[in-house]
């Protein structure tokens, strides 16, 4: 049975902490590196639902994409939402490890998992760390054969896990789509980069009204937009990270990918008329 420290070593070789943004909080949140681990849960969000899932599975380790404690805190009292989770994890003997923007920038990373789930071939990073490099935020990719934008939006909806908000497209339904940019998580800060890359479509999450509208009103051909939820765009990474642990500790560690949707939007209403 491997120690927690051994599993962390495998994860950090693929998702080096030095790739994380300076503002980020990645790494071990709680847990004893010397303790043995036989079962791991991979998820996007370290929240009550996924902690409960880990308890049900008997997992000693949760590997989450999003940090639990992103901003500085002065305490973790048990009567607060996040403090309560920390206490719950420690009382249950469960560790929490987070790989956030280091997993976003890694090669392969979050956006590679998203691209492959959509049936795309990856060409390189959308925002590389250095010219010609393979690490960086987002990915440029392509389809084997072009297809109409309407069909491409449906492709995205069919490939990603279902959410209440669903998948939205902005662009000419008949426009041929071949070259695509993707960015797991909130990506409207990369609209200009997607345009400069000359792609036909850009798939990302948390697209806001004004940046999206200004992008679409830009001069010259601009990428059509496909908007998905934050959770759905990053969920494919869980399978990628899980496969690393499966390969390194085959027969000694059982890994699970969370099946609980932690997207915050739970109700969708349509006009009755």
C-alpha angles and dihedrals in degrees: 000000000000122000120243088250090060093053091047089052091055092049094047093050088060097033104033111203090224088069090065119106115257092249094051131101113215135158136048113354098179137347140084112272089210095057120104120249125203101160131039132188119207118202143152099234129037095217138133093276095054094041087054089049090053090050091051091049095045091237116168092197135045116197108197132181097213120061119245094210106031097154125050115275132192096206146355105224113183093236092068123081098246096032089052090055091050091052091045092052094047094046089051094047092243126145126214123208123180129202109182126148090003086062090045092056100036123108103260100020145137097312092046088056090049093048094048091048088056092051095252130143112229119232101177145298122318092216106022122200089228134005110283092006126137099219125078143089121310129357138251111219144156143218119241088235130014119253135184116276091243090057091046092054088051089049089057092048092049094047101047127066114269120263132180094247091048124191126316130197130201116195146056107321091217098047111124112244121202110132116053139181120208132187122181112224126007106354111161090109086069097055092105092050091051090051092048090051089058096230122161096227140013121210118198144124139257095027109182126218101244100040090046093047094047090048093053091047092054123121120266126010112329128185118271111241131238114191121199133166120276094241095048093050093055101036094087088065089068090068091047093052092043090055090057092058093042091054095046098045105026110174094008103067129040114208127197130194111218115250095192115108108226095180104133096224109091106156130055122185128193126193113273092219 
